[in-house]
Amino acid sequence: MEGGAKKVLLHICCAPCSIYTLKKLRADGAEVSGYFYNPNIHPYTEFLKRLQTLEGYAGISLLPLTVDKSYDLETFLKGALEYGKDRCLFCYRMRLEKTFQKGAGEGFDAVTTTLLYSKYQRHDDIKAIGEELSGSYGIEFIYEDFRKGWKEGVEESKRLNMYRQQYCGCIFSERERFEKG
């Protein structure tokens, strides 16, 4: 972990993606707190399933977890539609900015995200947005390619019988996932 950050705020999209990420951050000596802020997840019942699964995992992994249950559907959809095919950039920025705001307000040393665990996310874009926000908020952004632990995290989530979603989260990714068959 770069910079030796001690107190890390981890933005979490879902429990399965947090397994390896949390393990690696802790192995690197970080004191990790989780933060769930995901108004991009649709439908709302999916949002609740992911949140419930994460709350269960936070309990067994002894992860302090803050949940922002605000579900600003209109802002997310408006921004995603404005960005068109690059809607993920809006989504990354929206969630990371909120995480940096929380991190700055609560004295964290660094911020990172479980989005960096997923082999389906745009790592270069997440890194660029995280570094930009790091400069704006004065908190380190930890970029690490957590995809190295993809298989380990998947296996552990299955062992724990976790709910595992079949798409990224937004209604657009759901459509793309299920249109492909």
VOPA-646229 format. One record per atom (N, C-alpha, C, O): residue in three letters; x, y, z. Coordinates in steps of 0.02 Angstrom, whole numbers, padded with zeros to 5 digits, always signed. Layout:
<rs>
ALAXYZ ...
</rs>
This chain:
<rs>
MET+00042-00059+00000 MET+00000+00000+00000 MET+00044+00062+00000 MET+00087+00069+00043 GLU+00034+00105-00047 GLU+00075+00165-00054 GLU+00059+00215+00001 GLU+00002+00220+00024 GLY+00110+00252+00021 GLY+00100+00307+00068 GLY+00090+00286+00140 GLY+00085+00329+00183 GLY+00087+00222+00154 GLY+00080+00198+00222 GLY+00017+00223+00257 GLY+00016+00230+00318 ALA-00036+00235+00220 ALA-00098+00258+00249 ALA-00123+00209+00301 ALA-00122+00148+00290 LYS-00144+00234+00358 LYS-00167+00192+00412 LYS-00243+00184+00411 LYS-00269+00129+00413 LYS-00278+00240+00410 LYS-00351+00240+00414 LYS-00380+00246+00344 LYS-00378+00300+00314 VAL-00409+00191+00318 VAL-00432+00189+00249 VAL-00508+00182+00248 VAL-00537+00139+00281 LEU-00540+00225+00208 LEU-00611+00221+00196 LEU-00620+00184+00130 LEU-00599+00208+00077 LEU-00653+00127+00133 LEU-00663+00084+00075 LEU-00734+00090+00050 LEU-00781+00069+00083 HIS-00741+00120-00010 HIS-00807+00121-00042 HIS-00822+00049-00063 HIS-00780+00017-00095 ILE-00880+00024-00046 ILE-00899-00045-00060 ILE-00961-00047-00103 ILE-01013-00018-00086 CYS-00955-00081-00161 CYS-01013-00088-00206 CYS-01055-00148-00186 CYS-01116-00148-00195 CYS-01023-00201-00160 CYS-01059-00261-00140 CYS-01012-00305-00098 CYS-00951-00296-00099 ALA-01041-00350-00061 ALA-01002-00393-00016 ALA-00951-00437-00053 ALA-00894-00440-00032 PRO-00970-00472-00107 PRO-00921-00515-00139 PRO-00858-00478-00161 PRO-00802-00504-00157 CYS-00866-00416-00185 CYS-00808-00377-00206 CYS-00766-00353-00148 CYS-00708-00333-00157 SER-00793-00354-00088 SER-00756-00329-00030 SER-00712-00382+00002 SER-00666-00364+00040 ILE-00723-00445-00012 ILE-00688-00499+00023 ILE-00612-00494+00014 ILE-00575-00486+00063 TYR-00589-00498-00047 TYR-00517-00496-00059 TYR-00489-00426-00045 TYR-00434-00420-00018 THR-00526-00374-00064 THR-00503-00306-00055 THR-00489-00292+00019 THR-00437-00265+00036 LEU-00536-00310+00062 LEU-00528-00301+00134 LEU-00469-00341+00160 LEU-00428-00316+00199 LYS-00464-00404+00139 LYS-00409-00447+00161 LYS-00341-00416+00142 LYS-00296-00414+00184 LYS-00335-00391+00081 LYS-00272-00363+00057 LYS-00255-00299+00094 LYS-00197-00289+00114 LEU-00303-00255+00103 LEU-00290-00192+00138 LEU-00269-00205+00210 LEU-00222-00174+00235 ARG-00302-00251+00242 ARG-00283-00268+00311 ARG-00214-00300+00314 ARG-00175-00286+00360 ALA-00198-00342+00266 ALA-00131-00373+00263 ALA-00077-00320+00254 ALA-00021-00329+00276 ASP-00095-00265+00222 ASP-00048-00210+00212 ASP-00045-00163+00272 ASP-00009-00113+00270 GLY-00081-00179+00325 GLY-00078-00140+00386 GLY-00129-00085+00394 GLY-00125-00044+00440 ALA-00178-00083+00350 ALA-00228-00030+00353 ALA-00282-00045+00405 ALA-00301-00102+00416 GLU-00307+00008+00435 GLU-00366+00005+00477 GLU-00423+00025+00431 GLU-00430+00084+00413 VAL-00465-00022+00412 VAL-00515-00011+00360 VAL-00584-00002+00388 VAL-00606-00039+00433 SER-00619+00047+00362 SER-00690+00057+00375 SER-00725+00055+00308 SER-00700+00082+00258 GLY-00784+00024+00306 GLY-00821+00019+00244 GLY-00873+00074+00237 GLY-00897+00101+00287 TYR-00889+00090+00175 TYR-00938+00141+00160 TYR-00980+00118+00100 TYR-00953+00106+00046 PHE-01044+00111+00111 PHE-01091+00090+00059 PHE-01131+00150+00036 PHE-01173+00176+00073 TYR-01118+00172-00025 TYR-01156+00225-00057 TYR-01162+00206-00131 TYR-01113+00210-00168 ASN-01221+00185-00152 ASN-01230+00158-00219 ASN-01300+00171-00247 ASN-01338+00124-00257 PRO-01317+00235-00260 PRO-01383+00249-00288 PRO-01389+00227-00361 PRO-01442+00236-00392 ASN-01336+00198-00388 ASN-01337+00173-00456 ASN-01369+00104-00462 ASN-01388+00083-00517 ILE-01376+00068-00406 ILE-01400-00001-00408 ILE-01476-00003-00418 ILE-01514+00026-00379 HIS-01496-00039-00470 HIS-01567-00044-00487 HIS-01585-00116-00500 HIS-01542-00155-00522 PRO-01645-00135-00488 PRO-01698-00097-00455 PRO-01683-00091-00379 PRO-01633-00116-00354 TYR-01727-00057-00345 TYR-01717-00045-00274 TYR-01713-00111-00235 TYR-01676-00114-00185 THR-01748-00162-00256 THR-01744-00227-00222 THR-01674-00256-00228 THR-01650-00289-00182 GLU-01640-00243-00283 GLU-01570-00265-00292 GLU-01524-00226-00244 GLU-01479-00255-00214 PHE-01536-00162-00238 PHE-01500-00119-00191 PHE-01505-00149-00120 PHE-01455-00154-00084 LEU-01566-00167-00101 LEU-01577-00194-00034 LEU-01543-00262-00024 LEU-01517-00276+00030 LYS-01544-00305-00075 LYS-01511-00371-00071 LYS-01436-00362-00061 LYS-01405-00395-00019 ARG-01406-00317-00100 ARG-01334-00306-00094 ARG-01316-00276-00027 ARG-01266-00295+00004 LEU-01357-00230-00003 LEU-01345-00199+00062 LEU-01351-00251+00117 LEU-01307-00255+00161 GLN-01403-00291+00116 GLN-01412-00342+00168 GLN-01354-00392+00169 GLN-01331-00411+00222 THR-01331-00412+00110 THR-01275-00459+00106 THR-01212-00427+00135 THR-01174-00459+00171 LEU-01200-00363+00118 LEU-01142-00328+00144 LEU-01146-00320+00220 LEU-01096-00330+00255 GLU-01203-00303+00246 GLU-01210-00296+00319 GLU-01195-00361+00354 GLU-01162-00361+00406 GLY-01217-00417+00326 GLY-01201-00482+00354 GLY-01126-00496+00353 GLY-01098-00519+00403 TYR-01094-00481+00297 TYR-01022-00492+00291 TYR-00983-00445+00337 TYR-00933-00465+00366 ALA-01004-00383+00342 ALA-00971-00336+00387 ALA-00972-00363+00459 ALA-00923-00354+00496 GLY-01027-00394+00478 GLY-01032-00423+00544 GLY-00982-00479+00556 GLY-00950-00481+00608 ILE-00976-00524+00508 ILE-00930-00581+00519 ILE-00857-00562+00507 ILE-00813-00596+00533 SER-00844-00509+00469 SER-00775-00488+00457 SER-00753-00432+00503 SER-00697-00407+00498 LEU-00797-00413+00549 LEU-00783-00359+00597 LEU-00763-00294+00563 LEU-00716-00260+00584 LEU-00798-00279+00509 LEU-00785-00218+00471 LEU-00832-00163+00493 LEU-00893-00169+00486 PRO-00805-00108+00521 PRO-00849-00051+00535 PRO-00879-00027+00469 PRO-00843-00016+00421 LEU-00944-00018+00468 LEU-00978-00002+00405 LEU-01026+00056+00415 LEU-01067+00056+00461 THR-01020+00105+00371 THR-01067+00160+00368 THR-01108+00151+00305 THR-01081+00139+00251 VAL-01173+00157+00311 VAL-01218+00148+00255 VAL-01254+00214+00241 VAL-01285+00243+00285 ASP-01248+00236+00179 ASP-01286+00294+00156 ASP-01344+00266+00115 ASP-01334+00244+00058 LYS-01403+00266+00143 LYS-01460+00236+00110 LYS-01495+00283+00062 LYS-01547+00266+00033 SER-01466+00343+00053 SER-01498+00389+00005 SER-01498+00356-00063 SER-01448+00327-00085 TYR-01553+00362-00096 TYR-01562+00327-00159 TYR-01584+00379-00210 TYR-01643+00383-00229 ASP-01536+00419-00232 ASP-01550+00475-00277 ASP-01554+00451-00349 ASP-01510+00465-00390 LEU-01607+00416-00363 LEU-01618+00386-00428 LEU-01619+00437-00484 LEU-01589+00426-00537 GLU-01652+00492-00473 GLU-01659+00543-00525 GLU-01591+00572-00545 GLU-01576+00579-00605 THR-01549+00589-00496 THR-01483+00617-00511 THR-01441+00566-00548 THR-01406+00583-00596 PHE-01443+00504-00525 PHE-01403+00452-00558 PHE-01425+00444-00631 PHE-01384+00445-00676 LEU-01490+00435-00642 LEU-01515+00423-00710 LEU-01501+00483-00756 LEU-01482+00474-00813 LYS-01511+00543-00730 LYS-01498+00603-00771 LYS-01425+00605-00791 LYS-01409+00616-00850 GLY-01380+00595-00743 GLY-01308+00597-00759 GLY-01288+00541-00806 GLY-01249+00552-00852 ALA-01313+00481-00793 ALA-01296+00424-00836 ALA-01320+00435-00907 ALA-01285+00419-00955 LEU-01380+00462-00915 LEU-01406+00475-00982 LEU-01366+00530-01017 LEU-01354+00525-01078 GLU-01345+00581-00980 GLU-01305+00634-01010 GLU-01238+00608-01035 GLU-01212+00631-01086 TYR-01209+00561-00999 TYR-01143+00534-01017 TYR-01149+00481-01073 TYR-01099+00464-01104 GLY-01209+00456-01085 GLY-01218+00406-01138 GLY-01177+00344-01127 GLY-01177+00315-01073 LYS-01140+00323-01178 LYS-01101+00261-01174 LYS-01046+00265-01121 LYS-01019+00214-01100 ASP-01028+00325-01100 ASP-00978+00334-01048 ASP-01010+00345-00979 ASP-00980+00377-00936 ARG-01070+00319-00970 ARG-01107+00329-00908 ARG-01068+00305-00847 ARG-01077+00332-00792 CYS-01025+00256-00856 CYS-00985+00230-00799 CYS-00943+00286-00768 CYS-00931+00286-00708 LEU-00919+00332-00810 LEU-00878+00387-00783 LEU-00918+00429-00734 LEU-00892+00449-00681 PHE-00980+00443-00751 PHE-01023+00480-00705 PHE-01033+00441-00641 PHE-01029+00468-00586 CYS-01047+00376-00648 CYS-01060+00333-00591 CYS-00999+00329-00545 CYS-01006+00336-00484 TYR-00940+00319-00573 TYR-00879+00316-00532 TYR-00870+00381-00494 TYR-00858+00381-00434 ARG-00876+00437-00530 ARG-00864+00502-00499 ARG-00915+00516-00444 ARG-00897+00540-00390 MET-00978+00502-00457 MET-01031+00514-00408 MET-01016+00478-00343 MET-01021+00507-00289 ARG-00999+00414-00348 ARG-00989+00374-00287 ARG-00922+00390-00254 ARG-00918+00394-00193 LEU-00870+00399-00294 LEU-00805+00414-00264 LEU-00805+00484-00232 LEU-00775+00493-00179 GLU-00837+00532-00263 GLU-00838+00599-00233 GLU-00872+00597-00165 GLU-00848+00629-00118 LYS-00927+00562-00160 LYS-00961+00556-00096 LYS-00916+00522-00044 LYS-00916+00540+00015 THR-00877+00473-00066 THR-00831+00437-00021 THR-00775+00484+00002 THR-00757+00484+00061 PHE-00748+00523-00044 PHE-00696+00571-00025 PHE-00724+00624+00023 PHE-00689+00643+00071 GLN-00784+00647+00012 GLN-00815+00696+00058 GLN-00820+00667+00128 GLN-00803+00700+00177 LYS-00842+00605+00132 LYS-00847+00572+00197 LYS-00778+00562+00228 LYS-00768+00575+00287 GLY-00731+00539+00189 GLY-00663+00529+00213 GLY-00632+00592+00240 GLY-00600+00592+00293 ALA-00640+00647+00204 ALA-00612+00711+00225 ALA-00645+00735+00289 ALA-00613+00761+00335 GLY-00710+00726+00292 GLY-00748+00749+00350 GLY-00734+00709+00413 GLY-00745+00734+00469 GLU-00711+00647+00405 GLU-00701+00604+00463 GLU-00628+00587+00476 GLU-00613+00542+00515 GLY-00582+00622+00444 GLY-00511+00616+00460 GLY-00477+00552+00435 GLY-00430+00529+00466 PHE-00501+00524+00381 PHE-00468+00465+00353 PHE-00404+00486+00317 PHE-00397+00543+00294 ASP-00356+00440+00314 ASP-00293+00453+00279 ASP-00297+00438+00205 ASP-00261+00468+00165 ALA-00341+00392+00187 ALA-00345+00371+00117 ALA-00414+00343+00101 ALA-00453+00325+00145 VAL-00428+00342+00036 VAL-00490+00315+00009 VAL-00472+00265-00046 VAL-00424+00275-00083 THR-00511+00212-00051 THR-00506+00167-00108 THR-00575+00136-00119 THR-00623+00154-00085 THR-00580+00091-00167 THR-00645+00064-00185 THR-00641-00009-00207 THR-00592-00030-00236 THR-00693-00045-00193 THR-00697-00115-00216 THR-00708-00119-00291 THR-00703-00173-00320 LEU-00723-00064-00323 LEU-00729-00064-00396 LEU-00664-00088-00427 LEU-00664-00114-00483 LEU-00609-00079-00392 LEU-00543-00100-00417 LEU-00532-00175-00412 LEU-00481-00200-00435 TYR-00579-00210-00383 TYR-00577-00283-00380 TYR-00607-00314-00443 TYR-00588-00368-00464 SER-00654-00279-00472 SER-00692-00307-00528 SER-00654-00305-00594 SER-00625-00254-00613 LYS-00654-00362-00627 LYS-00622-00365-00693 LYS-00667-00334-00747 LYS-00647-00330-00805 TYR-00726-00312-00727 TYR-00772-00281-00775 TYR-00771-00205-00773 TYR-00804-00173-00815 GLN-00735-00176-00726 GLN-00734-00103-00719 GLN-00675-00073-00757 GLN-00627-00107-00774 ARG-00680-00009-00769 ARG-00630+00028-00808 ARG-00577+00058-00760 ARG-00583+00114-00737 HIS-00527+00018-00746 HIS-00477+00037-00695 HIS-00441+00102-00710 HIS-00430+00142-00664 ASP-00422+00113-00772 ASP-00386+00175-00787 ASP-00429+00236-00772 ASP-00404+00287-00747 ASP-00493+00231-00787 ASP-00539+00287-00773 ASP-00550+00296-00698 ASP-00552+00352-00673 ILE-00558+00241-00662 ILE-00567+00245-00590 ILE-00505+00277-00558 ILE-00511+00319-00514 LYS-00447+00255-00580 LYS-00384+00282-00554 LYS-00379+00358-00567 LYS-00362+00396-00522 ALA-00394+00379-00628 ALA-00390+00450-00646 ALA-00439+00491-00604 ALA-00420+00544-00579 ILE-00499+00468-00596 ILE-00549+00504-00556 ILE-00527+00505-00482 ILE-00531+00557-00450 GLY-00504+00448-00457 GLY-00480+00445-00388 GLY-00422+00492-00375 GLY-00420+00525-00323 GLU-00375+00496-00421 GLU-00318+00541-00413 GLU-00339+00614-00416 GLU-00313+00655-00379 GLU-00385+00629-00460 GLU-00411+00698-00464 GLU-00445+00717-00398 GLU-00433+00771-00372 LEU-00488+00673-00373 LEU-00524+00688-00311 LEU-00475+00690-00251 LEU-00486+00728-00204 SER-00423+00650-00254 SER-00372+00652-00202 SER-00342+00722-00197 SER-00333+00748-00142 GLY-00327+00752-00254 GLY-00300+00820-00255 GLY-00350+00870-00228 GLY-00331+00917-00193 SER-00413+00862-00245 SER-00465+00908-00223 SER-00478+00904-00148 SER-00491+00956-00117 TYR-00476+00845-00120 TYR-00494+00835-00050 TYR-00435+00826-00003 TYR-00444+00825+00057 GLY-00375+00820-00031 GLY-00315+00815+00011 GLY-00309+00749+00048 GLY-00279+00746+00102 ILE-00337+00696+00019 ILE-00332+00629+00048 ILE-00304+00583-00006 ILE-00322+00589-00065 GLU-00261+00538+00013 GLU-00231+00492-00034 GLU-00284+00447-00065 GLU-00331+00425-00031 PHE-00277+00433-00129 PHE-00317+00382-00162 PHE-00272+00321-00171 PHE-00219+00327-00202 ILE-00293+00265-00145 ILE-00254+00204-00153 ILE-00278+00169-00216 ILE-00333+00143-00219 TYR-00234+00168-00266 TYR-00249+00127-00324 TYR-00209+00063-00317 TYR-00148+00063-00310 GLU-00246+00008-00318 GLU-00214-00057-00319 GLU-00257-00102-00362 GLU-00319-00099-00361 ASP-00225-00144-00401 ASP-00261-00190-00444 ASP-00281-00251-00402 ASP-00244-00300-00398 PHE-00339-00247-00372 PHE-00363-00301-00329 PHE-00390-00360-00370 PHE-00410-00411-00342 ARG-00389-00353-00436 ARG-00412-00408-00479 ARG-00369-00471-00470 ARG-00390-00526-00487 LYS-00309-00462-00443 LYS-00265-00519-00430 LYS-00299-00570-00386 LYS-00285-00630-00390 GLY-00344-00547-00343 GLY-00379-00591-00297 GLY-00449-00611-00320 GLY-00489-00635-00279 TRP-00463-00601-00384 TRP-00531-00615-00410 TRP-00554-00685-00393 TRP-00608-00694-00364 LYS-00515-00735-00410 LYS-00535-00804-00400 LYS-00545-00819-00325 LYS-00593-00852-00306 GLU-00499-00795-00285 GLU-00503-00806-00213 GLU-00567-00776-00184 GLU-00601-00808-00143 GLY-00583-00716-00204 GLY-00644-00683-00180 GLY-00707-00719-00202 GLY-00754-00726-00163 VAL-00708-00742-00265 VAL-00766-00778-00290 VAL-00776-00843-00251 VAL-00831-00859-00230 GLU-00722-00879-00242 GLU-00726-00943-00205 GLU-00750-00932-00133 GLU-00792-00970-00109 GLU-00724-00881-00100 GLU-00744-00868-00031 GLU-00817-00846-00028 GLU-00853-00867+00018 SER-00840-00806-00076 SER-00910-00784-00075 SER-00956-00844-00085 SER-01011-00847-00056 LYS-00935-00891-00126 LYS-00976-00952-00135 LYS-00975-00995-00072 LYS-01026-01023-00053 ARG-00917-01000-00040 ARG-00911-01039+00022 ARG-00957-01010+00076 ARG-00987-01046+00115 LEU-00962-00943+00077 LEU-01004-00909+00126 LEU-01078-00907+00104 LEU-01120-00880+00140 ASN-01092-00935+00046 ASN-01160-00936+00018 ASN-01189-00865+00013 ASN-01247-00853+00030 MET-01148-00819-00010 MET-01169-00750-00018 MET-01212-00741-00079 MET-01206-00777-00128 TYR-01256-00692-00075 TYR-01292-00671-00135 TYR-01241-00641-00183 TYR-01202-00597-00164 ARG-01241-00665-00244 ARG-01195-00641-00296 ARG-01236-00615-00355 ARG-01270-00654-00388 GLN-01232-00552-00367 GLN-01269-00520-00421 GLN-01242-00539-00489 GLN-01184-00561-00495 GLN-01283-00531-00539 GLN-01265-00550-00607 GLN-01250-00491-00653 GLN-01240-00500-00713 TYR-01248-00431-00625 TYR-01233-00372-00666 TYR-01205-00317-00620 TYR-01211-00321-00559 CYS-01174-00268-00652 CYS-01139-00215-00616 CYS-01183-00180-00564 CYS-01164-00173-00506 GLY-01241-00160-00585 GLY-01284-00126-00537 GLY-01338-00083-00569 GLY-01396-00086-00548 CYS-01319-00044-00619 CYS-01369+00002-00647 CYS-01416-00034-00695 CYS-01401-00090-00718 ILE-01470-00003-00709 ILE-01521-00032-00753 ILE-01494-00044-00823 ILE-01516-00089-00858 PHE-01446-00002-00843 PHE-01416-00010-00909 PHE-01372-00073-00912 PHE-01373-00110-00961 SER-01334-00084-00858 SER-01291-00145-00857 SER-01334-00208-00850 SER-01316-00261-00876 GLU-01390-00202-00816 GLU-01435-00259-00811 GLU-01462-00277-00881 GLU-01463-00336-00901 ARG-01483-00227-00918 ARG-01508-00239-00985 ARG-01454-00271-01029 ARG-01467-00320-01063 GLU-01393-00244-01027 GLU-01338-00272-01067 GLU-01323-00344-01048 GLU-01312-00386-01092 ARG-01324-00359-00984 ARG-01309-00427-00960 ARG-01360-00477-00985 ARG-01341-00531-01008 PHE-01423-00460-00979 PHE-01475-00508-00995 PHE-01495-00508-01069 PHE-01525-00556-01092 GLU-01479-00455-01105 GLU-01490-00456-01178 GLU-01442-00505-01211 GLU-01459-00536-01262 LYS-01382-00512-01182 LYS-01332-00557-01210 LYS-01350-00630-01200 LYS-01328-00674-01236 GLY-01392-00642-01149 GLY-01416-00710-01137 GLY-01375-00750-01094 GLY-01391-00808-01081 
</rs>
